Amino acid sequence: MQHLLEIVGINKSFGSLQVLKGCGLQVNPSETVVLIGPSGSGKSTLLRCVNLLETVDSGDILFQGENITHSHRSAHLLRRQIGMVFQNFELFSHLSAVENIMLAPVKILGLSQADAHDIATDLLRKVQIPDKADAFPDELSGGQQQRVAIARALAMRPQLMLYDEPTSALDPEMIREVLDVMTQLSSEGMTSIVVTHEMGFARRAADRIVFMEHGEIIESAPSDQFFNGTVNDRARRFLDQILH
Amino acid sequence: MSLDLVFHYLVSPIFIRGAVMTLLLTVASLFFGVLIGLVLALIQETQTRAGRIGTLAYLWVFRGTPVLFQIIFIYNVLPSFGIKLSAFVCAVLALSLNEGAYMAEIVRSGLQAVKKGQRTAGLALGMTTSQMMRYVVIPQAARIVLPPIGNQMIGMLKLSALVSVIAVEELLLVANQTASADFRYFEALSAAGIYYLVLTTVFMAIQVAIESALDPKKRRRTRRVSLTERLLGSAETLAVR
């Protein structure tokens, strides 16, 4: 089977600081990969390299078998197939929830307002907030904003979803509602890479856990294997820390 | 002192033409000023060295010298390079170039006020840089820059009186000439003053109208608010203060 995404030995430095050291990763269609590790370990940078928000210094990134590492001129075309969700939601503050979801399908894909509205309404139902269509971002709770952001990304019908710490800016009582939506999407076969500290979600939804430290991928193991003992010492220590 | 004469001046063709000229000068200079400001701000956005130095030099020259100097300079110096322009064109040119420098700073502050994450979100959806600017950044920046641009609009209206020095037949020149011909300073200048106040009032109303049109939440509200209420702020907002 062809990998949906294949990352081969990528290196990336910010000035003299090397944030990614020969990272390699393969993601199969319908797989959910959870990326964990201490802060500053390069998880988010790795994620941003996938949709070319960051450039790599060396190494290769293949998406659907095609080498995209240096296609920065057509990066916008690639990004239409890859959805991204951010820590701070980043909903467009001048647009209502439904308009946030409709913007890209209308302006980028050229869908009619009516078709885009139908898609947006369906997606709002999917993320469990059909009644918030006309609310503006500052009228929504963090959990609701993040769910609209997920719907916005899904509206482009992406092949792959990237989540960059999607629950880190949320109050504890709102984390659940966002994770539930993500878990449901994963179970429906949406290929996802998730940077998170939520081990409960990792246990529940992940097919594979990737542990990073100091810019290196230390461990990449199926989820049950990862949580049931046979892992690298450094990964074990990190797990012990965050699980207390 | 005669109010009849003030009224007579107000409706006289020469005053009306003067007021129209003032309005024309203001609108034309604002239009080109905003255009220049937008281009300068976008050049600064690109962060190229040449662009930064170029815009910095522009701001240095046009903010660093008096507008009156710029008007007189353009009117008197360009002909010696073989560029012969009418007084009106010189006036619009000088006022636009000067306005552009201030607009550039206003627009730049507006663009910078839109957080980087918003741009990243636009790009991550698959927008090109120009789509991202057009659909994400500029709509948000427009709301931020509107109040300072409203200030500039009214400032420009008053600034336009300066071009009387190069004999553009605008309101102040008309009033001054009429007054010195008839020795009726009070009446002639009052008539001009009334026109200025009417024009600034119209500009303020336009600003309020644009502001509420750009406020996405107001689009949703059904209650229509009277103009005076909007100008003075609604009772609701007063209560909050």
Chai-1 contact restraints between the chains, C-beta under 6 A:
chainA,res_idxA,chainB,res_idxB,connection_type,confidence,min_distance_angstrom,max_distance_angstrom,comment,restraint_id
A,H76,B,G126,contact,1.0,0.0,6.0,A-B,restraint_1
A,H76,B,T128,contact,1.0,0.0,6.0,A-B,restraint_2
A,R79,B,A124,contact,1.0,0.0,6.0,A-B,restraint_3
A,R79,B,G126,contact,1.0,0.0,6.0,A-B,restraint_4
A,R80,B,G126,contact,1.0,0.0,6.0,A-B,restraint_5
A,M84,B,A124,contact,1.0,0.0,6.0,A-B,restraint_6
A,N88,B,G117,contact,1.0,0.0,6.0,A-B,restraint_7
A,E90,B,G117,contact,1.0,0.0,6.0,A-B,restraint_8
A,E90,B,Q118,contact,1.0,0.0,6.0,A-B,restraint_9
A,E90,B,A121,contact,1.0,0.0,6.0,A-B,restraint_10
A,F92,B,V136,contact,1.0,0.0,6.0,A-B,restraint_11
A,H94,B,P139,contact,1.0,0.0,6.0,A-B,restraint_12
A,H94,B,Q140,contact,1.0,0.0,6.0,A-B,restraint_13
A,H94,B,P216,contact,1.0,0.0,6.0,A-B,restraint_14
A,A104,B,L125,contact,1.0,0.0,6.0,A-B,restraint_15
A,K107,B,Y135,contact,1.0,0.0,6.0,A-B,restraint_16
A,I108,B,G126,contact,1.0,0.0,6.0,A-B,restraint_17
